[in-house]
Amino acid sequence: MSGINFNKKNKGNIVVIGGGIAGLCSAYYLLKSGWKVTLLDAGDITDNCSYGNAGMIVPSHFTPLAAPGIVAQGMKWLFNSKSPFYVKPSISMQLFSWGLKFIRHARASHVERSAPAIRDLNLLSSTLYDALAAEPGFDFEWQHKGILMLYKKEQTAEEEMHLAAQAQELGLDAMVLGRQEVQALEPQMKLNVLGGVHYRCDSHLYPQALMGQLIQYVKQQGAVVQPHTAVTGFEIKRGEIKAVLAGHQRFEAHKVVMTGGAWLPELAKKAGLTISLMPGKGYSFMYEPHKQRLQHPALLLEARVAVTPMNGQIRFGGTMELAAVNDRINLNRVQGIVDAIPQYYPNLQVEMPERKNVWFGFRPCSPDGLPYLGNSKKIKNLLIAGGCGMMGLSLGPAVGKIVSELAEEVTPSANIRLFSPDRF
């Protein structure tokens, strides 16, 4: 893969921990600014949470997960095994502490304060994706078609119209559409909906292509990429990390970037830090349509199911299962996704996928629904980038760009004051 001739002046060694979208984008921009990058990942870097993502880039998602009404709605779903949301009962101080913080932040004032910062980070990412898609060797099906928020109930319609008005006040391109207007956008796909909101500010892509191309690119630009290299500890002296210990090796570093997705709390603990975060397991699967072709990604709002055309197929995904990291597939939750599809697309009779064809991953969810992005106050050469929840892929380039700017000690391209890793 050919690319831009970056400034190759070596500004020092920087170790990036985690090979998901945040880690790869951090490596990309750090290489661009002249750092010598070593990227470590505990797995094989080919099946993290970014791969099974719905592929949506979402300035429309300016409301954090911790928002008014979500606690009451979550309680209604809690005991339904096919519902979009589930908290596995457990005696866990981590879950208890996270839950108290979540409830405390599920307020209108938190949403109002957070919305501009989330919007700006997503808009920055969208602009950076434009630039990335234009580079030689990158072709990840980047499309600006917007995303449809589809609803079937009057109550949902009222809520979404209110949200669309807020989006417009924030300068986002959102249009409320009636049943026929939505159907006109999908001429090959029969819809059974009351209406929808078309967020024309949104985009989508094919995650597998993006991730593979980023890996190839950073390798060709000189990054040392080491899969199956789990971090076991840090050498810390006088408030600085001198070396990262991983895979029976020692990696000296001038600076360290800690991503790690749902495993961020365990990584932080090895450095003597506490990060409040819970894994939110989600499921997805691919479907091969026959004659009908879907034109626009969509969110089926009452069912909380994401629908994205990609690679000639359709990816369906959803559910939020808060529990400790585990490799179990709850087929009831997948069945909930399957059951929702014909309610919105009556001509799509999607069969339950085989277990082997169901993908699952863990969204790293902070208790206030905001990312962790910034310098650690306790360890002066440590940068933390994670906790993006369901917006990980959407925010990836913005996170990577800001990490590189923090490493350079220049003003970030977006205001990250609310995203301090030390805020709890």
N, C-alpha and C positions, 0 to 999 in steps of 0.2 A: 504494500500500500504506500503510494507516494504521499507526500504531505508538505506542509510549509516548512521552510528552513527556520527553525526556532533559534533564538539566542542561546548558544551552547555554553556560555560562560557558566562554570560550575559555582553556584552560590552556596553549596554545602550539601550534606547528606540529609535526606528527609525520608522517614519511614512512614508509609501509609498502611494502616491496619484495616483490612477489609476490602474484598474485591467486588462489592456490589456497586450500584450506580454511583453512590457518593464517593466511594474509594477510587473508582476508575476515573470519574470526572475530576476529582482532586488531582490524581496522577497526571491527567491530560494537561490541566492548566499549570501545574507545577513544572512539568517538563517544558512547557511553552515559555515559562519565565526563567528557565535556566537552572533548576534544581536537579540534583542527582537523586532519582527516586527508586526506592525499593518498596514493592507492594507485597504484603503478606496476607494470606488467607488460610483459614483453618480447613476449608474444603477444597474443591477442585475448581472453583470460580465459574462453574458452568451451570449452576442450578440454584442460585440464590433467589431472594424474593423479587428481584427486578425482572426475572425471566418470565414468570407467570403473570405479571402485571397486566392490567387491562390496556396499557399503552396510551392512556389519556393524559394530555398535558392541560392542566385545568386552572387557569385564572378564575374560573367560575367558582372554585372551591375556596372562597375567602372566609368561610365560616369554620372555625376550629371544631374538632370532634366534641370538645367540651362546650356544649351549647344548651340554652334553655329547652326543656322538653325531652332531651335525650335520656335522662334518668328515668322519667315516668314511662317513656316508650320502651326502654330497655327492660323495665320490670315486667311489662306486658308480654314481651317476647321470651323472657327468661326461661320459662318452663315448657316452651314449644321446641322440640328437637329439630324441627325444620325451619325455625325462624332465622332471620338475618343476623341476630345477635345472641350470644350465649356466653355466660361466665361459668366456667367449671367450678363447682363448689370445692373449696379446699381451705385447710387451715394454713394460711400463708400470710405472714406479716408484710411481705412485699405487696401482695394483692390488696390487703387491707389498707396499707399506707397509700398506695396508688389510688384506691377507690375514694378515700377521704379527700385527697387533693382534687380528684376529678369532680366530685360533687361540689366542692368549694368554688371551682372555676366555671361550672355550668350555669353561667349568668349572662344576661344581656350586656352588661357592662364589659365583661371579658370579650365578648364577640365584637362589640363596637371598637374596643381598644386594639384588638388584634387584626381586624379585617384589612386595614390598609397595608400592614406589614406583610401579611400572607399574600395579598394581591400583588404587591410589588415584587416579591420573590418569584412568584409564578410568571409574571410578565417578563422579568429578567431572563428566566429560564427559557421562555418561548423565543425570545430574541436570540439567545445563545444557540438554541436548537436550529434556528434559521441558518446561522453561520456555520454550524457543524455540518448540516445537511448539504451545504454548498461546497464542502471540502472534497478534494479527490479521494476516492476510495470509500466514501460514506454513502450508503444507500439503505436507509432503514424505513422506507415507506412513509416519510414525513408528509402529512396532509393537513391542510387548513380547511376542514369542512365544518368545524364546530362540533358540539355535542348536544344531543336532544335529551332534555329531562322530561320523560313521559309519565303522565299520571292518568288514573282511572276514576278517582274520587274527587268530589267537590271540595272536601276539606283540604286535600293535598293541593288542588288547584289554587285555593286561596293562599296557602302557605308559600307556594312557588311563585305566585304573582307578587307577593310581598317581597320575597327574596330577589326576584328579578328587578323590582324597583330599587332595592338596595344596591344591586349590582350596577344598575344604570347610574346611580348617584356616585358610585365609585369609578365611573368612567368606562365600565365594561360593556361590550356589545352583546346585549341580551334582548331577545324578542319573544313576547308571549304569542303563541299560536293556537288557533282552534283546531278541531279535529280534522277538517278538510285541508287546512294549511300544512299540518304535520304529514298527512297522507301524501300530499303533493311532493314532499321531499323524499318519499320512499315509494316511487312508482311501481317497483317490482315486489314490494313486501306489504301484504295486507296488515293494517294496524287496527287494534281494538282499544282505543284510548279516548279519553275525554278531550285531551289536548296536550300541550307541552310548552316548554321554554327552549328556544334555540340559542345556546350560548355560542355565538359566532366567533368569540374571542378564543375559543378552545381549539385544540388540535389533537391528532393522534399519530402513532407510529407503531412499528413492529419491534417489540422489545428484544427478541432473540437476535435479530440482525444488528441492532444498535450495540448490544453488549459484546457480541463477537467482534464487531469492527473496532470498538474501543480497546478491547484486549489486544488485538493485533496491532493497533496503532501505537499504544504505549510501549509495547515490546519493541517495535521497529524504531521508536524514538529513543531507545536506550534504557527504559525502565527494567529493573530486575523484578520479575514477577515470580513469586514462590508460592504455589498452592500447597495444600497439606502441611502448612507450617503454622501451627497454633501457637499463639503467644502464651508463655508461661509466667512471665514476670518482667519487671523493669529494674534497671540500675538507676537509682535516683540519688543525686548528691546536690546539696545546697539548693533544693527546689527546682532542679532540672533533671530531665531524663538524659542520661549519658548513653544508654544502650537499651535496646529491646531484646529480650531473651525469648527465642521461639525456635521450635524444632531442633533443640540441642545446638543452636547456633546463637551467636551474639552479634547484633546489628547496631553499630555505633550510629548515632543520629545527632544532628544539630537541632532538628525539630522533628516532632512526631505528630501525625494526624490519626486520630482514633475515630473510625467509623464503626463497622461491626454489626449494623442492623440490630436485630433483636437480641444479639449477644453483647451489646454495648455495656449493660450494667456489670456483667462479669469481667469484661476487659477493664472497666473503670475501677472496679474493686481491686484488681491486681496492682493498680497505681495508687491505691489508698483513697479513691474517690467514690462518691455515691451518686448514681444517676437513677432517677425514678423512671421506670419504663416497664411496660408489659407487652409481651408478644400477642398480637392479634392475628390468629390463624385465618387465612382465607383460602378458598378453593377456586380452581378454574379448569376448564377443559375446552378443547377445540371441536368444532362442528363443521362438517362439509355440507354446504347448502347444495341443493340440486339445481333448479332453474332460477330460483329467486336470488338476487344479489342485494345485500344490505349496503346502502350508500353512506349512512352516518352512524357513528358510535352513539350509544344511548345509555341512559340510566333509567331502569324501570323502578320508579321511586317507591311505590308501596312495598315492593318486594326487595328493594335494595340490591338489585342485580345489575351488573355492568355488561354491556354488549358491544363488542368492537370487531369490525371487519379487519382482517389482517392476513397476509400471505395467502389470499384466495379463499380463506375460511372465515369462520366467525368464532371469536373467543367469548365464552360466557364465564362470568366470575362473580363471586360475592361471599357473603357471610363474614362475621367478625366473632371469632371464638377466643375469648380471653382465658388463657391457661398457661401453665408452664410449657416450654418448648418440648414438643413430642412429635413422633413420626406416625401417629395413628391417623387414619382417614375415617372421619365420621360420615358414612354414606347417607345418613338421614339429612345432613346439611347439604350435601350435593343434590339429593332428591328435592330439597326445597328450591334450589336454583332451577332444576329441570321443570318442576311443576309450574313455576312462575312464567316460563317462556311463552307457552300458547295462550296465556291470559292476555298478553300484549300483542303477540304475533300469532294469530290463530292458525295460520297455514304452516307454521313450523312445529312439526311433531317430533321433538327432539327426544331420542331415547336415552335412558340412563347410561352414562359411559361406564365402561369396565374400570375396575379399581386401578389397573395399571395405566389407564389413560387420564386419571385425575391428578392434576398438579396441586400441590399445596405449598404455602410459604407463610412467613411470619412478618407481619407489619410491625415495626417498632413504634409503639404508641406511648407518647408522653401523657401525663395526667392532665395537662392543660391543652393538649392538641396542637402544641407548637413545637417546631424543631429545636434541637440543641445545636447551636452553631456559634462558635466563638472560641476565644482563648480561655484556658483554664486559669483561674485566679491562684490556685495552689501550686501548679506546676507551670512555670513561665514559658517553657518551650513546647507545650502540648496544646494542640488544636483539636476540638471535638466537633464532629459533624454527624448527626444522627437524629433519631426520633421523629422522622418525617411522616410516620403513620402511613396513610393510604396515598400520600403525595410524593413518595420517594422518587419514582421515575420522573414525575413532573418537575420536581425541584432539583434533580441531579446536577445539571450544568450550573445553575445558580449557586448551589452549595460548593461545587468544585471551584468555580471562579472566585468566590469569596474566601475560600480556604487559601487559595494562592495569594490573594491580596493581603490576608492576615499574615501569611508567612513573609510577605514583602514589607509588612508593617506600613501599608498605605490604606487610605480610606476605602472601605468596602463599597461595592457598586449598589448595595441596598442597605437600608437601616436594619441592623440585626440586634438592636438594644433589647427587644423582648425575648430574644432567643438564647440568652445567656445560659451556658451549661451549669452555672452555679446558682440558678434562681431558686432551687428548692433546698 
